[in-house]
Amino acid sequence: MGRYETITKSPEETFRLAESLAKKLHAGDVLLLEGDLGAGKTTFTKGIAKGLGVERTINSPTFTIIKEYKGRIPFYHMDVYRVSDPEEDLGFDEYFFGQGVCVVEWAHLIEDQLPDEYLQISIYNEDMTTRRFVFEPVGKRYERLCEELFL
């Protein structure tokens, strides 16, 4: 398993990185987003949505856990930060193995419910506008995806 790192210097660069990634995504892809508070998880998610052809406004699903959007393929944005019981079956499998792309924020909180393969993306604040992204693919699909994106 490889590890890929990149830096963005502005929210616009973060958005464009995500948009580029989204253009390579397929139904069934699962992206896990972790990172510092205020690091740009929502900006990154908006870029994914744009790259998937979603036209609706994207905002964090903090209180609803899952938001669904229509694009060239369905887009499922999950924020599991407030899931009170990580063992509770909330139907995540239907999304992870469905016909859309899933972005899961704070995914470590539902670790036992995650699929076997996914792309872990961690975002770190380097300074006021600079962000460091660490992409860790789990599975051959995501290794190829990262190679396409970074090589």
Residue pairs with C-beta under 8 A, 6 or more apart in sequence:
1 136
1 137
1 138
1 143
2 137
2 143
2 146
2 147
3 134
3 135
3 136
4 134
4 135
4 136
4 137
4 146
4 149
4 150
5 132
5 133
5 134
5 135
6 17
6 132
6 133
6 135
6 150
7 126
7 130
7 131
7 132
7 133
8 14
8 17
8 40
8 130
8 131
8 133
9 129
9 130
10 129
11 40
11 43
11 129
14 40
14 43
14 44
14 47
14 123
14 131
15 43
15 44
15 46
15 47
15 50
16 47
17 44
17 47
17 133
18 43
18 44
18 45
18 46
18 47
18 48
18 50
18 51
19 47
19 48
19 50
19 51
20 51
20 149
21 47
21 48
21 51
21 145
21 149
22 47
22 48
22 49
22 50
22 51
22 52
22 101
23 51
24 145
24 148
24 149
25 31
25 48
25 51
25 52
25 73
25 101
25 145
26 73
26 101
27 73
27 74
27 98
27 99
27 100
27 101
28 96
28 97
28 98
28 99
28 100
28 101
29 101
29 102
29 119
29 141
29 145
30 96
30 101
30 102
30 104
30 114
30 115
30 117
30 118
30 119
31 48
31 101
31 102
31 103
31 104
31 118
31 119
31 121
32 104
32 107
32 108
32 114
32 118
32 119
32 120
32 121
33 41
33 44
33 45
33 103
33 104
33 105
33 106
33 107
33 121
33 122
33 123
34 105
34 106
34 107
34 108
34 120
34 121
34 122
34 123
35 41
35 121
35 122
35 123
35 124
36 123
36 124
36 125
38 125
39 123
39 124
39 125
39 131
40 123
40 131
41 105
41 123
42 58
42 59
42 60
44 121
44 123
45 58
45 77
45 103
45 105
46 58
48 75
48 101
48 103
49 56
49 58
49 69
49 71
49 75
49 77
52 69
52 71
52 72
52 73
52 75
52 101
53 71
53 72
54 69
54 70
54 71
54 75
55 71
56 69
56 70
58 67
58 69
58 77
59 67
60 77
60 79
60 105
61 67
61 77
61 78
61 79
62 79
62 81
62 82
63 82
65 78
65 79
65 80
65 82
65 83
65 90
66 76
66 77
66 78
66 95
67 76
67 77
67 78
68 74
68 75
68 76
68 77
68 100
69 75
69 76
69 77
73 99
73 100
73 101
74 98
74 99
74 100
74 101
75 100
75 101
75 103
76 95
76 98
76 100
76 101
76 102
76 103
77 103
77 105
78 92
78 95
78 102
78 103
78 104
78 105
79 105
79 106
80 104
80 105
80 106
80 107
80 109
80 110
81 105
81 106
81 109
83 90
83 109
83 110
86 109
86 110
86 111
86 112
86 113
87 112
89 113
92 110
92 113
92 114
93 113
95 102
96 102
96 114
96 115
97 115
104 110
104 114
107 114
107 118
107 120
116 138
116 139
117 138
117 139
117 140
117 141
117 142
118 138
118 139
118 142
119 135
119 136
119 137
119 138
119 142
119 145
119 146
120 134
120 135
120 136
120 137
120 138
121 133
121 134
121 135
121 136
122 133
122 134
122 136
123 131
123 132
123 133
124 131
124 132
124 133
124 134
125 131
126 132
135 146
135 149
135 150
137 143
137 145
137 146
